[in-house]
Amino acid sequence: MKNFAKIAILFLFAVLLLDIAFDAADFMSFNIDGEHIDGPLGALLAVVFAGGGLVIAGVVLLVVGLVLAVVFAGVGVIVVGALGFAAVAVALALSPLLLPLLIPVAIVWYLVSRNRKDRVIQPAA
């Protein structure tokens, strides 16, 4: 069944390509200054102009992407600096209020470290 699906899809693409090849004169036509150009020359010119437009669009997208990357990187540095400054300002504003909390934390830290030193000093049996 899988092989049949692959063959059917390939056949449908081949039919589509044949339809495009035989009807190229119908849909590959355009106007330049009021002159209607179709046929093989119209198809060729349409492909060239469409391809040129896509190349120009790709270059424009690349340049816009680079400019946005530079701009957002600069804005990101400013935002990170502002957030760091705000964090330091908040820490400085809260430090006098946190002093009563730091005293019990310091006592517990001292007791834990003292017990750890006693275990290290004991000789191994």
N, C-alpha and C positions, 0 to 999 in steps of 0.2 A: 504494500500500500504506500510505503514511503517513496519508493521509486516512481510509482505512478504519479504521485503529487509533484515530485520534482520535474518529471517529463511534461506534465500538464502545464505547470507554471512556465517552463522554458518554451513550450509551444505557444502559449498566450503572449509571451514577450516577443516571440518571432513574428506572430501575426500583427502585433502592435507596431513593430518596426517596419514591416512591409507596408502597412497602412500609412504610416508617416512618410515612408520613402515615395509612395505613389501619389500622395496628396500634398507633397511639399509645395507645389505651386499654388495651392489653394490658401494655405495658412501662412506661408512665408512670403509675405508681400508687405510693402510699406510705401509711404509717401515721403519724397524729399522735395520740398518747395512746390508742392502741387503735382509732381510727376509720380504716377503710380508705377512702381517697379515690382515685377513678379517673375516667376520662372526660376531657373537655376541661378541667375545673377541676383535676383531678389532674395533667394534663400541664402546665398553666400553673403550678401551685404547684411542681411538681418542677423545672421550668426556672428559676423564680425562686429557689428555695432552692439549687439547684446553682450557679446563676450567682453568688448571694451568697457561697457558700462559695469559689468561685474568686476572687472579688474579695478576700475576706479573706485567702486564701492568697497572692495576689499582693502585697498590702500587707505581710504577714508576711515574705515572701521579700525584698522590697525593704528592709525595716528590718534584717533579719538580714544582708543583703549590706552595707549601710552600716556596721553595727556591726563586722562582720568586716574591712571595709576599713580602718576607723580603728584597730582593734586590731592588724592585721597591719602597717599602716604604722608604728605606734609600735614594734612589735617589730622591724621592719626597720631603723629608725633605730638602735635599740639594738644590733642585730647588726652593722650596718655600722660603728658606733663601736667596738665590741669588736674587730672584725677590724682596723680601723686601728690601734688601740692595740696589738694583738698584733704587727702588722707592724713598728711602730716599736720595740717591745721586742725582737723578733728581730733587727732591723737593729742596734740598739745592742749586743746581745749578740755579734753576729758581727763588728762593726767592728774590734775589736783583732785578730781572727784573719785578717781580710782585708787588713790593712796590708801584709804581704809581697807580696800579689798586686797591690796598687795601685801600688807603686813601678815595676814594669815597664810597667804601663799608662800611667802618667804620663809615662815616658820616651818611649814610642811616640807618645803624643798630642803631646808637645812637638816631636818630629822631624817629624811629619806637618804640624803647623801652621807650622813654620819653613819647610818646603819650599813650602807654599802662599803664604806671604808673599813669598818670592823670585820666584815666578811673577807675582804681581800687580804688583810694583815694576818689572819689565822693561817698557820702552816698546814700544808697538805699532809694527810696521814698515810 
